Amino acid sequence: MEGIDQKMNIDLLAYLKDPMTREVLYAEVLIQGILAGRRVDMEEVEALFRNKKMAETVRRYAEKAGSPA
């Protein structure tokens, strides 16, 4: 945890406590996975994300990568 806090220059626990910033972090993880060649189930993303803007951002990355929507 300390390594993440220092490398990313954030207080990870504080970010994970707030639902909005937690979803931003989740979206970042999904986007990094997409960029690394992984596929994402967009139905699941849209069902679980409250922040529809973040879900749409993940969708755009998935579409650019050729992942089925």
C-alpha positions in Angstrom: 0.0 0.0 0.0 2.8 2.4 0.9 4.5 1.8 -2.4 1.3 2.7 -4.3 0.9 5.8 -2.3 4.4 6.9 -3.0 4.6 5.9 -6.7 1.2 7.3 -7.6 1.5 10.2 -5.1 -2.0 9.6 -3.7 -3.5 8.4 -0.5 -5.0 5.2 -1.9 -7.1 4.4 1.1 -8.7 7.8 1.0 -9.4 7.4 -2.7 -11.0 3.9 -2.2 -13.3 5.2 0.6 -15.0 7.7 -1.8 -17.3 6.0 -4.3 -16.7 8.5 -7.1 -12.9 8.4 -6.9 -13.0 4.6 -6.4 -14.8 4.3 -9.8 -12.2 6.5 -11.5 -9.5 4.2 -10.2 -11.5 1.1 -11.4 -11.9 2.7 -14.8 -8.1 3.4 -14.9 -7.4 -0.3 -14.1 -9.8 -1.4 -16.8 -8.3 1.0 -19.4 -4.8 -0.2 -18.6 -6.0 -3.8 -19.1 -7.6 -2.9 -22.4 -4.4 -1.2 -23.6 -2.5 -4.4 -22.6 -4.8 -6.4 -24.8 -7.4 -7.7 -22.4 -11.1 -7.8 -23.1 -13.8 -6.2 -21.0 -17.4 -7.2 -20.6 -19.1 -3.9 -21.2 -22.5 -5.1 -19.9 -20.9 -5.9 -16.6 -19.1 -2.5 -16.5 -22.3 -0.6 -17.3 -24.3 -2.6 -14.7 -21.7 -2.0 -11.9 -20.6 1.6 -12.6 -22.8 4.3 -11.1 -20.7 7.0 -12.9 -22.0 6.5 -16.5 -19.3 8.9 -17.8 -16.6 6.5 -16.5 -18.4 3.5 -18.1 -18.5 5.4 -21.4 -14.8 6.2 -21.2 -14.1 2.5 -20.7 -16.4 1.7 -23.7 -14.5 4.2 -25.9 -11.2 2.5 -25.1 -12.6 -0.9 -25.7 -14.0 0.1 -29.0 -10.7 1.7 -30.1 -8.9 -1.5 -29.1 -11.3 -3.6 -31.2 -12.8 -5.3 -28.1 -16.5 -6.2 -28.6 -18.8 -3.8 -26.9 
